[in-house]
Amino acid sequence: MLLLIIRAIYIVVCVGAIATFAFNQNSAAPTIVLQNPVLSFFVMLAIVLSILLIDVLIPRKRVEVISAIYFGLLIGVLLTYLMNLALAPMFAMLDSMNAEGFAIGGGVTLMAILILPYLCVTFLLQTKDQFRFVIPYVEFSRELKGGRPMVLDSSALIDGRIADVMETNIVDTQFIVPSFILQEVQDIADSQDKIRKSRGRRGLDVLKRLQQDPKVEIKVHETIEDKEKTVDQKLVDLCQEMNGRLVTNDVNLNKLASVQGVDVVNLNDVANSLKPRFIPGEHVRIKIIKEGDNQNQGIGYLDDGTMVVVENGHREIGKDVDTIVTSVLQNSSGRMIFSKMYDGNV
């Protein structure tokens, strides 16, 4: 809205200024355009409105690109000036020796001012990330807490454990919730399906909980709607643009982001890394609550939700038994412990 107001004011100011200039010119102006006030008005108005059109057609501008062009032109012109200043005596001597009257110094200066700014601009554009500490043009926003920002996926909000992690004070960085992720969670909360509705409401409650925590810096990032890209690809693009990390529980999104070079924080991996470690031969006391998929197996769960498969434990359903760990299977989906009944001989 603010941009629309600024652009409207810009148009009004341009029309007024150009009209004042065009219709107050002397009729003895040297050019045909200036001799015709109406023609000069429309020509000048078309030029300034073309700038407005370019601004509208390029909505997403990057300050580092603009700064790289600016500094490239500045350095290129400066190098040309210094070169011309240093070689001026030699150019004067060559011009005086040239019988045909060709201005060698002027030609060299012209070529330099055409070549050097171009080389400087392209060099800075190709290596702008390496000049972050040389040319201070990257961040004009306030300094962020901690390191790189973390971009939250809808699955991370719905999961809810991210709020518990933040309460431990182990993470000190800014969290970003893209507007399209917020809309996705809102759509899930408005679903007719009771399970999806409850999941969506939990995601909104988690977001509200994070916003109310004074120790958490969380921001809803407004993005331009792009229907041609999937939500997953828009998340990856945003992480690349902000040099952020993606927080998710989605296995497929995890793979997509990793392939495109985006760092991913998988909450399942975080939870698994904090669970107690069990090694083969260690004793575990577990309550068997049901039969396993295979014959003679019993299933129990640790306090953190880890499933324990007990060989020959089907007869002990409902009882607390001592077991010995035989192997542990762990991946991003969770962890599973395989054990056997402890008979006191091991």
Backbone torsions as a table, in degrees:
resi	resn	phi	psi	omega
1	MET	NA	-43.5	179.3
2	LEU	-61.6	-40.1	178.6
3	LEU	-63.2	-39.3	178.6
4	LEU	-62.7	-41.4	179.2
5	ILE	-64.3	-44.4	-179.9
6	ILE	-62.5	-41.7	-179.5
7	ARG	-67.6	-37.8	177.6
8	ALA	-64.5	-43.6	177.4
9	ILE	-62.6	-39.6	179.1
10	TYR	-60.4	-43.3	-179.4
11	ILE	-64.4	-44.6	-179.0
12	VAL	-62.5	-44.9	-179.9
13	VAL	-63.2	-43.1	-179.6
14	CYS	-63.0	-44.6	-179.8
15	VAL	-61.9	-43.9	179.9
16	GLY	-65.7	-45.3	-177.6
17	ALA	-66.5	-43.2	-178.6
18	ILE	-68.4	-39.5	179.1
19	ALA	-63.7	-42.2	177.9
20	THR	-61.1	-42.0	-179.3
21	PHE	-69.8	-45.9	-172.1
22	ALA	-69.8	-40.5	-173.6
23	PHE	-90.3	4.0	176.0
24	ASN	-115.2	15.4	179.5
25	GLN	-78.8	152.4	176.7
26	ASN	-70.0	136.6	-178.4
27	SER	-64.3	-16.8	179.6
28	ALA	-90.2	25.1	-179.9
29	ALA	-62.3	148.1	-171.6
30	PRO	-74.5	-17.7	-176.1
31	THR	-113.6	158.7	-179.8
32	ILE	-65.5	-37.5	-177.9
33	VAL	-62.4	-46.7	-177.7
34	LEU	-73.3	-22.3	176.4
35	GLN	-72.8	-22.3	179.5
36	ASN	-108.7	102.2	-175.9
37	PRO	-60.1	-39.8	-177.7
38	VAL	-66.3	-45.1	179.2
39	LEU	-63.8	-42.9	179.4
40	SER	-65.2	-35.0	178.3
41	PHE	-61.8	-48.8	-176.6
42	PHE	-71.3	-34.8	178.2
43	VAL	-64.4	-48.4	-179.7
44	MET	-66.9	-37.8	178.0
45	LEU	-65.1	-39.2	178.2
46	ALA	-63.5	-36.5	-180.0
47	ILE	-65.6	-48.1	-177.5
48	VAL	-70.2	-34.6	178.2
49	LEU	-71.3	-26.0	175.6
50	SER	-64.8	-33.0	175.0
51	ILE	-64.8	-41.4	177.1
52	LEU	-63.6	-39.2	179.1
53	LEU	-64.0	-43.6	177.6
54	ILE	-60.9	-40.4	178.8
55	ASP	-62.4	-40.4	-179.6
56	VAL	-71.1	-39.2	-177.5
57	LEU	-72.9	-19.7	178.0
58	ILE	-117.4	77.6	-174.3
59	PRO	-72.1	-31.4	-176.4
60	ARG	-101.6	100.2	-179.0
61	LYS	-105.6	145.0	-179.3
62	ARG	-112.4	123.2	-174.3
63	VAL	-64.1	-30.4	-179.4
64	GLU	-69.9	-31.2	177.5
65	VAL	-69.3	-46.4	178.7
66	ILE	-61.2	-42.3	-179.1
67	SER	-67.9	-36.8	178.2
68	ALA	-63.0	-41.1	177.6
69	ILE	-65.3	-43.9	-179.1
70	TYR	-62.2	-50.5	-178.5
71	PHE	-68.1	-32.0	177.1
72	GLY	-63.9	-46.2	177.1
73	LEU	-63.5	-41.8	-179.0
74	LEU	-62.8	-46.6	-179.1
75	ILE	-67.8	-39.8	179.9
76	GLY	-62.5	-45.4	178.4
77	VAL	-65.8	-38.9	179.2
78	LEU	-63.9	-43.3	178.3
79	LEU	-63.3	-39.3	177.6
80	THR	-62.8	-43.1	179.6
81	TYR	-63.2	-45.2	-179.6
82	LEU	-65.3	-40.0	178.4
83	MET	-64.1	-43.3	179.8
84	ASN	-65.1	-37.2	179.8
85	LEU	-67.4	-40.4	-178.2
86	ALA	-72.5	-34.5	-175.2
87	LEU	-99.4	5.1	-177.8
88	ALA	-56.2	-44.4	178.3
89	PRO	-60.1	-40.1	-179.8
90	MET	-67.7	-40.3	178.2
91	PHE	-62.3	-40.7	179.8
92	ALA	-62.8	-40.2	179.9
93	MET	-67.1	-43.1	-179.4
94	LEU	-66.1	-39.2	179.8
95	ASP	-65.7	-35.7	179.4
96	SER	-71.5	-27.0	179.4
97	MET	-85.0	-13.0	-176.5
98	ASN	-84.8	112.0	-176.3
99	ALA	-73.5	-25.0	-176.2
100	GLU	-81.4	-8.4	176.3
101	GLY	81.8	13.3	178.2
102	PHE	-76.9	127.3	-178.2
103	ALA	-80.5	93.9	-178.7
104	ILE	-64.8	-43.4	-179.3
105	GLY	-61.4	-42.3	178.9
106	GLY	-64.7	-38.7	179.0
107	GLY	-65.8	-43.6	178.6
108	VAL	-64.1	-41.2	178.9
109	THR	-63.1	-42.0	178.4
110	LEU	-62.5	-45.3	179.0
111	MET	-63.3	-39.9	-179.4
112	ALA	-65.3	-41.9	-177.9
113	ILE	-72.8	-18.6	174.3
114	LEU	-84.9	-34.2	-173.0
115	ILE	-90.6	-48.9	-172.7
116	LEU	-62.2	-46.8	177.3
117	PRO	-59.9	-38.6	178.4
118	TYR	-62.8	-45.9	-179.8
119	LEU	-63.4	-40.3	-179.8
120	CYS	-66.3	-42.4	180.0
121	VAL	-63.8	-49.2	-179.0
122	THR	-65.1	-36.4	178.7
123	PHE	-64.1	-44.5	-179.6
124	LEU	-68.8	-37.1	178.4
125	LEU	-65.2	-36.3	-178.7
126	GLN	-79.8	-21.5	-176.1
127	THR	-126.6	26.0	-173.3
128	LYS	-63.8	-31.4	179.7
129	ASP	-67.1	-23.1	179.9
130	GLN	-85.5	-7.0	-178.2
131	PHE	-106.5	18.7	-177.2
132	ARG	-61.3	-34.3	-176.8
133	PHE	-97.0	-4.1	178.4
134	VAL	-98.4	-43.1	-179.3
135	ILE	-117.4	111.7	-174.8
136	PRO	-79.8	73.1	-178.4
137	TYR	-122.0	10.0	-170.3
138	VAL	-88.2	-65.3	-175.7
139	GLU	-101.8	119.5	169.7
140	PHE	-104.6	-7.3	179.0
141	SER	-81.5	170.7	-178.7
142	ARG	-65.7	155.4	-176.7
143	GLU	-67.1	133.4	-178.1
144	LEU	-86.3	152.2	174.8
145	LYS	-69.7	150.1	172.2
146	GLY	59.6	-142.0	-176.2
147	GLY	-100.4	-134.2	-176.6
148	ARG	-68.2	146.4	-179.9
149	PRO	-68.8	156.2	177.3
150	MET	-111.4	128.2	-179.5
151	VAL	-98.3	123.0	-176.0
152	LEU	-89.4	133.2	173.6
153	ASP	-89.2	163.6	178.9
154	SER	-62.6	-35.5	179.8
155	SER	-65.7	-33.1	178.4
156	ALA	-69.4	-37.8	177.8
157	LEU	-69.0	-44.6	-178.3
158	ILE	-66.7	-36.4	179.0
159	ASP	-59.6	-43.1	173.7
160	GLY	88.6	-16.6	-176.1
161	ARG	-70.2	-17.8	179.9
162	ILE	-63.3	-32.6	177.6
163	ALA	-67.8	-38.4	177.6
164	ASP	-66.7	-37.9	178.6
165	VAL	-63.8	-40.6	-178.7
166	MET	-65.7	-30.8	179.8
167	GLU	-70.3	-15.6	178.8
168	THR	-82.6	-7.4	-179.2
169	ASN	64.4	21.1	-178.9
170	ILE	-84.5	-19.6	-178.4
171	VAL	-115.1	131.2	179.3
172	ASP	-134.3	79.6	-179.2
173	THR	-154.4	168.3	179.8
174	GLN	-82.9	139.3	175.9
175	PHE	-106.5	136.2	-179.1
176	ILE	-115.5	128.4	173.2
177	VAL	-114.8	107.0	179.2
178	PRO	-62.1	149.6	-178.4
179	SER	-62.4	-33.5	179.7
180	PHE	-71.8	-26.4	174.6
181	ILE	-72.4	-41.1	176.4
182	LEU	-60.9	-40.6	177.8
183	GLN	-66.3	-37.8	178.4
184	GLU	-63.7	-44.3	178.5
185	VAL	-64.7	-38.6	177.7
186	GLN	-63.6	-40.6	177.9
187	ASP	-63.8	-38.3	177.8
188	ILE	-66.1	-39.8	179.4
189	ALA	-66.6	-27.2	179.1
190	ASP	-90.3	5.7	-177.8
191	SER	-66.9	153.1	177.1
192	GLN	-77.2	-22.8	178.2
193	ASP	-73.2	128.5	-174.8
194	LYS	-63.9	-39.0	-178.5
195	ILE	-67.2	-46.9	178.4
196	ARG	-63.3	-39.3	179.5
197	LYS	-61.7	-43.9	179.9
198	SER	-66.0	-36.9	177.9
199	ARG	-65.4	-44.2	179.3
200	GLY	-64.1	-40.8	178.6
201	ARG	-66.0	-36.4	176.8
202	ARG	-64.3	-39.0	177.1
203	GLY	-61.8	-41.6	177.9
204	LEU	-67.1	-37.9	178.0
205	ASP	-64.9	-39.1	178.7
206	VAL	-64.7	-42.4	178.5
207	LEU	-62.5	-42.3	177.9
208	LYS	-64.3	-39.1	178.0
209	ARG	-62.8	-40.3	178.0
210	LEU	-67.1	-40.2	-179.1
211	GLN	-67.0	-30.2	-178.8
212	GLN	-83.7	-11.2	179.4
213	ASP	-81.4	117.1	-178.0
214	PRO	-66.7	-17.6	-179.5
215	LYS	-85.7	-8.1	-176.3
216	VAL	-106.6	130.2	175.0
217	GLU	-102.7	104.8	-176.9
218	ILE	-127.5	140.2	-174.1
219	LYS	-137.6	134.1	172.6
220	VAL	-86.5	115.2	-174.7
221	HIS	-94.1	119.0	178.1
222	GLU	-76.1	131.2	-179.3
223	THR	-125.5	156.8	177.6
224	ILE	-81.2	131.0	-177.0
225	GLU	-66.5	129.5	178.8
226	ASP	-134.4	99.5	-175.6
227	LYS	-74.5	-14.9	-178.4
228	GLU	-76.4	-19.9	-178.3
229	LYS	-105.2	148.5	175.3
230	THR	-75.3	164.8	178.8
231	VAL	-61.8	-40.5	-179.7
232	ASP	-61.9	-43.4	-178.6
233	GLN	-68.9	-36.1	177.3
234	LYS	-65.3	-35.8	176.2
235	LEU	-63.8	-45.0	-179.8
236	VAL	-63.4	-43.5	179.3
237	ASP	-62.3	-40.0	180.0
238	LEU	-66.1	-40.2	177.7
239	CYS	-63.4	-40.5	178.1
240	GLN	-66.4	-39.3	-178.9
241	GLU	-67.1	-39.0	-176.0
242	MET	-95.4	0.4	-175.5
243	ASN	54.5	44.4	-177.3
244	GLY	-107.6	176.7	176.6
245	ARG	-110.1	146.2	-177.2
246	LEU	-97.3	129.4	177.6
247	VAL	-106.9	119.1	-174.6
248	THR	-156.5	165.6	170.2
249	ASN	-116.4	-2.5	-176.3
250	ASP	-78.3	117.8	-177.7
251	VAL	-65.1	-43.6	-178.4
252	ASN	-66.1	-40.6	176.6
253	LEU	-65.2	-37.1	176.6
254	ASN	-57.8	-46.3	-179.9
255	LYS	-66.6	-42.9	-179.4
256	LEU	-61.4	-44.8	-179.2
257	ALA	-67.1	-40.8	-178.9
258	SER	-63.9	-39.1	179.4
259	VAL	-63.0	-33.4	-177.6
260	GLN	-94.3	13.5	172.5
261	GLY	81.6	19.1	178.9
262	VAL	-97.4	131.3	177.5
263	ASP	-71.7	135.3	-175.9
264	VAL	-121.0	134.4	172.2
265	VAL	-106.1	106.0	179.5
266	ASN	-91.8	119.7	-176.4
267	LEU	-63.4	-29.9	177.0
268	ASN	-66.7	-40.0	176.8
269	ASP	-65.4	-38.7	178.2
270	VAL	-63.0	-45.3	-179.7
271	ALA	-64.6	-40.8	-179.7
272	ASN	-65.7	-35.8	-178.8
273	SER	-68.4	-22.3	-179.0
274	LEU	-95.5	-5.9	178.3
275	LYS	-74.3	151.3	177.4
276	PRO	-58.8	140.5	-179.6
277	ARG	-85.7	136.7	175.4
278	PHE	-122.0	137.6	178.7
279	ILE	-119.2	153.6	178.7
280	PRO	-54.8	134.4	-178.9
281	GLY	99.3	-11.8	-179.4
282	GLU	-79.6	146.1	-178.5
283	HIS	-87.3	136.3	176.8
284	VAL	-134.6	127.8	175.5
285	ARG	-96.1	127.2	-172.6
286	ILE	-141.4	149.9	174.1
287	LYS	-99.1	122.0	-179.7
288	ILE	-83.4	125.4	-174.2
289	ILE	-113.5	-17.1	179.9
290	LYS	-160.3	171.2	178.2
291	GLU	-81.7	153.2	177.4
292	GLY	-86.1	178.4	179.6
293	ASP	-69.8	-37.4	179.3
294	ASN	-89.8	163.2	-177.2
295	GLN	-65.2	138.5	175.9
296	ASN	72.4	5.1	179.7
297	GLN	-87.4	147.6	172.6
298	GLY	-121.0	150.1	-176.6
299	ILE	-120.5	133.0	173.5
300	GLY	-137.8	171.7	-177.3
301	TYR	-134.8	139.6	172.7
302	LEU	-77.1	173.1	-178.8
303	ASP	-62.2	-29.3	-179.6
304	ASP	-87.8	6.3	177.6
305	GLY	93.4	-0.8	179.8
306	THR	-67.4	130.8	-179.6
307	MET	-83.0	135.2	178.9
308	VAL	-117.9	122.0	177.3
309	VAL	-98.5	122.4	-175.8
310	VAL	-111.6	118.3	176.5
311	GLU	-69.0	136.7	-178.7
312	ASN	59.3	31.3	179.9
313	GLY	-104.1	7.7	-176.9
314	HIS	-66.7	-25.3	-178.9
315	ARG	-81.8	-9.1	-175.0
316	GLU	-107.1	23.1	-179.1
317	ILE	-61.3	131.4	-179.0
318	GLY	89.8	-0.5	-177.4
319	LYS	-115.0	153.2	170.9
320	ASP	-88.1	124.3	-175.8
321	VAL	-129.6	157.6	174.2
322	ASP	-93.4	133.6	-179.3
323	THR	-130.9	164.3	176.3
324	ILE	-119.3	127.6	-179.6
325	VAL	-67.5	129.5	176.6
326	THR	-104.2	-34.8	177.9
327	SER	-162.4	162.2	-179.9
328	VAL	-131.1	129.4	176.9
329	LEU	-112.2	121.6	-176.5
330	GLN	-138.7	134.0	174.5
331	ASN	-151.7	-169.7	-176.7
332	SER	-66.9	-20.3	-180.0
333	SER	-81.5	-16.2	-179.4
334	GLY	146.2	-165.4	-178.3
335	ARG	-133.7	144.5	179.1
336	MET	-134.4	133.3	-179.3
337	ILE	-109.7	130.6	175.8
338	PHE	-105.6	133.9	-176.9
339	SER	-145.6	174.6	175.8
340	LYS	-134.8	162.0	-178.1
341	MET	-62.7	139.0	178.6
342	TYR	-91.0	120.2	-177.0
343	ASP	-104.5	5.0	177.8
344	GLY	87.2	-1.6	-178.3
345	ASN	-97.1	-10.3	-177.0
346	VAL	-100.8	NA	NA
